[in-house]
Amino acid sequence: MAIQSITESIELSNLLKKDTTHKQLTRTELYLHILEAGEGVLTESGAIRMETGKYTGRSPKDKFIVKEEDTEQDIDWGTINQPISEHSFLNLYDQVIDYLNQKSQLYVFNGYAGADESTRLDLRVINELPWHNLFAQNMFIRPETKEEALNINPNFTVISAPGFKADPAKDGTNSETFIITSFKHRVILIGGTEYAGEMKKGIFSVMNYLLPKKGIMSMHCSANVGYNKDVALFFGLSGTGKTTLSADPNRKLIGDDEHGWNENGVFNIEGGCYAKTVNLSQEKEPQIYDAIRYGTVLENVAVNSDGTVDYDDTELTENTRAAYPIEFIDNIVTPSIAGHPNTIIFLTADVFGVLPPISKLDKSQAMYHFLSGFTSKLAGTERGVTSPQPVFSTCFGSPFLPLHATDYAELLGKLIDEHDVDVYLVNTGWTGGEYGVGERMNLKHTRSMIRRAISGEIRNSEFVKDDIFGLNIPKHVAGVPDEILFPRNTWVSSDAYDEKAKQLAKNFKENFSKFGEDSIHIQEDGGFTYNKQ
């Protein structure tokens, strides 16, 4: 194929015009297609359960960005943003279009990414599988009418063909699986994996490129707002508690995973929630539990013969999920827009069990911990991750950030300073010992600490500075036992705690050295200077 904008190509146009290409089907119509194809199982709640095959999480080693003249200098190339040639991309595109042309039926959803209409992305999703199309309908912002949807001229197109497998020897991929983004051709091409989350995160990565170019902060965080219009952001990798902790019956949800922050405030990028369901119960997480109903897509959960779901069964994966429209949550903001944040929470799941459950960060510490992004990859969230693994994920979302980390940090630092935002580091990981010895933080205690941080109560506390990490730990938090606030007190051996804590502190220092000694200098007021390497 000659190099051109393939979103306007004859081949794609002909594919969309086929009588068997179904556009903007309703949930019920998609349910019927799913069940007729024998793909899903209808559960007692009305949700439909799907299995994603051997890929039950994202495939980061199979994710590429096309190296093109217009974007080549902007991308932070490396093991995360892997380059692929335009020739390889176009060759794979041709093969995928040919493959889809042979399918008896295809499914198309037109919608949006970004609740702020001034900067939203008009998008199209083309699916081989009907349940993937229902997933897209749930996760992206839905047009109000079918007529509106059909008139969308997309800025970006997602083409998902999980049944097509690449040949690494001739296609330039690392395996049969590929997730390739071309900013020039405005296409995300996905093949070889049925894991639906690749579509969601692919568009998020696109927004993480486009929004900062307009001076808008893009963030891997959840967000909610109180009745006094106080806004809170929760940064963290998958499984650290973004969805669970932002689903608060006393606050309205803005969104559970992806947001932008512009001159007017915070806006949701998505139109749905993608919640982890492992060990889900109505008692602990009532909003998520009640959102699982007709229209929800359940991934890889166990279903009993009577149609009931067993959320404790992790035979397929611990990364069991529910994808549902955001309006399935009762107390939400409509549209998904709010003012400027008052509080930012950095969520870390510390497998070493040495970080305090909550600490207040000054501006300099906030920038340091944002750039460090220490957390843990939890089991199942990526291929090959079978137990919690400590990781430094820059900006709490490095797998989805095409630009250099300092582009995002500079924007966030400026906004924190302009709006005088309180920042806290919250450990939702382990206490009383490292993973395998200690236990996971008590959710009830974590909720109590976060609510008091957001209310401003902790800001006026008496603090003790930790002598290893330099973190400011409150001496008392209402509703939380004093002894758990200081992790050394929860370990059987204080010497063992000190040894493990010093190891983590060393890891922090070694990780930050990747920016180069002269690359980033964080100032006491929270600002910083840097030279991109």
N, C-alpha and C positions, 0 to 999 in steps of 0.2 A: 504493500500500500504506500502511496506517496504520502509524505509527511504533511498533514493538514489537521485541522480541528476535527477529530473523529466523532465528536458529539453531534456534528452536522453531516456525517458521512451518509452516503446512499445505503450502505450495508445496514447501518443502525436504523435508519429511517424505515427501510423495508421490514426489518424485524419488528418494529413497533406497529406497523400497519397490518400485520398478519391477524386473521380472524381469531386465531387461537392465542393471541397475546391479550390477556385480560387486564384491563386498566381500572384501578381504583375500586376493587371489589369491596363489599361490606365484610364485616367480621363473619357474619353467618355464611356468606358465599365462600369465604376462604375456609371456614370450618368444614363445609361440605366437600370442598376440593381436597382438603387434608385427609379427611376420613375416607373418602372414596379411593384415594391413593394408598390407603392403609398405612399412612405415615405416623399418625398420632393416636393417643388414647384419651378419650373424654373422661374427666375426673368428676367426682361427686359435686365439687364446688362449681363446676361449669368451665373451669380452666382446661386447656388442652395440653397434654404432656407430650413432649418430643424428646428423642434421643439424638445426640449430635455425632454419634459414631465414635471413632477412635480419638478424635480431637475434641476434648471437653474443656479446652481453654484456648487462649490466644497462642499464636505461633510467631513470636517476635523474631526468630531467626529467618522467617520466610517473608518478612515485610521489607519492601523496597520503595525508594523514591526514584523516579526517572531523572537522570542527570541531563538537564536542559539548559540552554544558554541563559534564559531569563531568570532562572532560580539557582543556578549552580553556585553562585557566590554567597547566597543567603543561607543555604542548608548547612547544618552542623553535621557533616558527614562522619560516619564511624560505624561502630557495630550496631547502633540503634537505627540510624538513618543510613541504610545501606544503599549505595548507588546501583542502578541498572541502566543499561543503555536504552536510548529511544528505539533503536532497531529491535532489541529483544522485546521491549514492551509492545511495539506495533505488531510484531510477529505473533506474540501470544494473543493479542487482541483479535487478530484475524482468525486464529484458531478457535477462540472462545465464541466469536460470532457464528462461525460455521457450525460449531457444536450446538449452540442454542437454536440455530435454525432447524436442526434435526429433531428438536424436542416437540412433543405433541401439544404442549401448553406452556405458556410463560406468564409471568405476573409482574405488573408495573404499579408502583406507588409514587405519586408526586406529592411533595410536601416541602417543609422548610426546616432549616436549622438556625436557631436564634430567635428568641421571643421579641427582641428589639427590632422592629420592622425596618429601621433605618440601616441596619447592618446585617440583616438576615441573609442566609444562603438559600436560594431556590434550588431544590434538588430533585433528582429522579432516581429511583431504585428499581433495577430490573432483576428479577429472580427466577431461577430455575425451579425452586421449591415454593409451594404456596405458604408453608408455615414461615419461611423466611420473609415473605411479603407481609404476613400478619405481624411478625416481629418488627419490621420496618415501620409499619403503620402505628404500632404501639409506641415505638421509641422516638420517632421524629415528630415534628409539629404538623398536625393534620389541618388541611384547608377546611373551611367551614362548609363548603359545598363541593359536590363532584364537578360541577361546571368550573368552579375556581381552580380545582386541581388539574383538570384537563387543559386549562389555558396557561399553566405554568411552563415557562421556557427556562429549563434548568441551567444554573450556573455550574453545577457539578452532577455527574452521573455515577452511580454505583452499579456495577455489573457483577452479579454473583452467580457463579456456575460451579457449585461444589462437586458435581460429578465429573468435571473436566480435570484431568491430572497432567501436570507439566512433566516434561522430560528434561531433567537438569542438564544432561549432556549437551542438548541442543538449544534449550530455552534460556540458559543463563541463570536458572534459579538454584536454590540450595536443596530443594526436595520437590516432591510432587505438588506441594502446596505453595501458593503465592498470594500476596496481598500487595499490589503495586499501585502507587499513586503517581499520576502525571498531572502537574499543575498547568502545563502548557495545553494539554488536551482535555483537562477538566474531567478526568475519569479516575475512579478507583476500580481496579480489576481484581477480582477474587476468585480463586479456584482451588480445588483439592481439599477443602475443609468445610464441614457443615456447621462449625461453631459460629452462631449468628452474631456474636459480639464483635467479630471483625468488621462488620458493616458500621456499627455504632462508633467504634473507636477510629475507623478510617475517616469518617466525617469529622470527628473531634480533632484528629491530627490536621485536617484541612483547615478547620477554624483556628487552630493554634498557629497556623502559618498566616492566614489572612487577617485576623483581628489585630495582632500586634503591629502589622504593617500600617494600620490605621490609628495607631496609638491607643488601642483598646486592650486591656489585660484579658487574657484567656486563662482559665484556671481549672485544674482537676480537683474540684471540690463540690460538696453539697452546700445548700444554703437554706436558711429559714428566717422568718421574721416574726417578732412578737407583736402583741396588741398595741404596744407603744411605738411601733414602727422601728424597733431596734433590730438590726440585721446581723446575722452571724454566719460566718463561712467555716466549713470544715474541710481542710485539705487532708489527703491521705490516699495511699494506694488501695486497690481492691482488697476487701476483707478487714480493713482497719477500723471500720465503723462509720463511714460517711453516711450511708443510707440509714442504718439503724439509729444513729444519734441525732440525725437531722429530722427524723420522723417523731416529732414530739407533739403530743396532743394539746399542749399549751401554747404551741407556736404554729404558724402557717408555713407550709413547705413551699419553697421557691423551686427547688430541684434537688436531685440526689447525687449528681455526679459531675456535671459539666456546666461552667458558667463563664460569662464575660462581665467585665467591669468597665463601664465607660463614664463619661462626664455626668450622666444622670443617675448612675447607681449600678446595681447588679441585675443581670438578666440570665435566664436559663437558656442553654443552647438546645436542649432536648424537649420532647413532648411526652416523655415517659420515664419510668424507673426500671432499673435492672438490678433487682435485689438478690443478694445471696439468701438461700433458704435452708442451709444446713442447720439442723436442730431448731428450726423455726417453731415457735409456739405462740398461741394467742395471748398468753399471759405476759411473755417477755416483749413481744413486738406486735401489738394488736393492730397497728395501722397497716403493716406489711401483710400480716396474716389475713386481714379482712379484704385487702385489695386483690387477693387471688380468687378470681371469680370468672364468669363468662367473658371471654375475650383475652384473658391472660394466657401467655405462653409460659409453660413450665419446662425447664430444661433438665433432663437427666435425673429427675427425682424418681423415687420408687412409688409405684401405684399398686395397691392391693386389688384382689379380684373383685371387691365390691365398689371399686372406684375411689376409695379413700387414699390419701397420700401419706406416705411415711417419710417425714422430713429428717428423721434420724438415720435413715438407711443411706449409706454413702458407698454402696457397692460399685456404682459407676464412676463417681467422683465426689470429692468434697465441694467442688465448685458447682453445686446445684443452684439454679437461678429461676427467678420469676420476672418476666418482662410484661409490664402493664402500663396503660396510659396514666398520666399523672393525675387525671381527674378521678381515678379509682381510689385515691387518697382523699379523705373527707375534707380536711382543713388545708386547703392550698390557696395560693395567691393566683388570681386570674385577672389578666394574663400573668405569666411567670416573671414579673418584674418587681423590683423593690428599690429602696434608696441605698445610700452608701453604708458599708458595714461599720458596726461599732466594735465588733469582736471577731478575731480570727483564731481558730483552733487548728494547730498542726497535730494530726493524729499519727502516732507511731506505735506499731505493734512490736515492742522490744522483746526479742526472743532471749536476750541475755538476762532479763529481769532485773536490771539495775537502774533504769531511769525512773524518776518519780512519777506517780500517777498524774500529777499536774504541777506545772511550774510556770511562772510569769516571765516572759521574755522582754528585755529592753529592745530598742530598735536594732542595735548592732547584732544582738543574739538572734533576733527574728530573721534578719537577712542571712546570717550564718546557717541557721537551721533550715531555711527555705532552700538555699543552695545545696545544703548537704542532703536533705530529704531522707534522713535515716528512717527505716521501717523494716518490715519483713514481707517477703512474698509468702502468702499463705497457700496451703495445699490446693492444687487444682486450678489456680488462676492462670497459670501458664503451663504449656506442655513440659513434662518432666519434673514439675515441682510437686513432690509427694509429702513433704513436711515443711514447716516454717523455716525460711532461710533469711538471715539478716542481709539487708541490701541498702545501698545508698542510691536512691532514685531522685536525681536532681529535680527540684521544684515539685516534689511529690507527684511526678508524672512523666519522667523522662522518656518512657516508651512512646509517648504521643507528642513529643515536642520537636518539630523540624528545625527550629531556629536555635541559636546558641543560648545556653541557660541564662546568661547575663541579660539577654534581651527581655526575658520575663521578669527576672529579679529586679532590674532597673525600673520597670513599670510598676511592679508591686511595691517597691520601696518608696517610690514617689507618692503612690496612693495612700499608703499607710501614714506617711508623714503629713500629707494634705488633710487627711480626715481624722488624725489623732486616734488611730485604731489600737485597741488593746490586743496583744498577741499572747497566746498560751501554747505550751507544748503539753500534750496529753498522751500518756502511755496507756494504750488499750491492750497491751501485750501481757507479759508475765510478771508475777510478783512472788516473793518467797523463794526464788531460785530461778535458774534458766529453764528453757523449754525442756520438758521431760522430768524436771524436779519440782519446780514451782507450779503455780496454777494461774489460769487466765484471770485478768482483772475482773472484779465483780461489776457487772453491767449497771446495777442499781447505784453503786458508788460512783461510777464514771458519770452517769447521768446527773447525779447530785452535784458533782464538782463542776460540770459544764454549765448547768443551770445557774450556779452561783458565780461562775466567771462571767457569763453573759449578763446577769443582773447587775454586775459591778460590785457585788459583795466581796469577792476575793481581792479586788484592787486595793481595798482598805485594810487588808490583813497585815499581820506581822509576819515577815518573811525571814527565812534562814537560808543563807547562801551555801549551796553544796560545794564541798572543797575539791571535788574531782571534775565536775562538769561546769561549775560556776553558775548553776541554775538557781533561781530564786523560788524557794518552796514555801508555801503558806504553812504556818504552824497549826492552824485549825481550819477545817471546812465543815460546816454544819451537815450532819447526816453521814459523816465519814469518820471511821475510827482514826484517831491521831496517828497510831503506830504505822498504818499503811502509807501515810504521806511520805515517810522517809524509808526508802526500800531497804537500807541496811538493817533496819529494825525487823524486817520480815524474814531475813535469812537466818538459818540456824547458826552459820558461822560468819561473823563480821569480816574475818580475814579473807574468806572465800569471796564475799561480796566485793571487797576492795580489789582483789586480784582481777575479778571479772570486769568491774567498772573501769579499772585502769586499762584493761585490754580494749574495751569499747572506746575509751577516750583516745587511745592510740589509733584506733581504726578511723575515728573522726578526722584526726590530723592527717593521716595518710590519704584518706579520700579527698580532703580539701586540697592536697598538694597537686592533684591532677590539673587544677586550674593554673598552676605555675606560681612560684613564689612572688613574681612581679606582675602576675596577671590580675589578681583581685586583692584590693586592700579595703577592708571594711572599717569605716570610721566609727568613732564612739557615738555619733549622733544617728547612726543607722545608715548613712549614705555610704557609697563605695565608689571606687574608681577601678577601671579594669582596662586591659588591653586584650582583645580577642586573639587567641593563639592561632 
